[in-house]
Amino acid sequence: MVEFLKKAMDWVLEKEAEAAKKCAIDPADVEKQIKILEAKRAELRKKFEEEDAEFGHILSRLSLIKANASKCKTK
């Protein structure tokens, strides 16, 4: 499904590029699209960073647990 959406988006962007070459697109409309996508991208990056930090926290705790558990085997 993701591949289909990528191809569909590529097709739409190609059609918009062709229309832009023919001066059939208002640059202000494209600017609105750019602003929306930049905002969405920033939102996704923030969410990724928050989730990545949580994974880092969990991995650190698991590493400590593993280190403590490994001490038991050497006794």
N, C-alpha and C positions, 0 to 999 in steps of 0.2 A: 504494500500500500504506500509506503514512504517513497519508494522509487517512482510510482505512478504520480504522486504529488510533485516530486521534483521535476519530472518530465513535463507535467502540466504547467508548472510555474515557469520553466524555461521557455515553453511555447508562448505563454502569455507575455513574458518579457521580450521575446523576439518580436512579437506582433507590436508591442508598444515601441520598441526601438525602430521598427519600420515606420510606424506612424510618426514618430518624432522626426525622422529624416524627411518626412513629407510635410513637416510643420503642422501636423494635425493633433498635436498634444500641447496642452497648456503647461508650461514649466511650473506654474504654481501648484498644479495638481500633483506633479511628480514630487515637488518639494514636500507636500503634505504626506505623500506615501513614505518619503525618506524619513521624515520626522517620526511618523508612527513606528516604522521599523527600527529606528534608532532607540526609541523609548522601549520597545519590546525587547530589543537586544540587551539593553542596560538592565532591564528587569530580570531577564534570564541569567545574565552574568551574576547579578547579585544573589539570586537564588542558588546558582551553582556554587558560588563562593561560600555561602552559608552551609550548604549541604557538604561541601568538601571539607570545611572546618570541622563539622560534626564527625565525618568519617575519620579525620585525623585524630580527633579526641578519642574515638572508640578504638582506633588502631593503637594509640599510645597505651591505653588502659589494657588492651589485650596483650600487648608486648610485655607489660609489667606482670600481668597474671601468668603469662608463659614463663617468664624468668623465675618467678616464685615457684611455679610448679616444677620447673627443671631442677631446682635446688633439692626437691624431695627425692628425685631419682638418684642423686649423687650420695645420699646418706646411706 
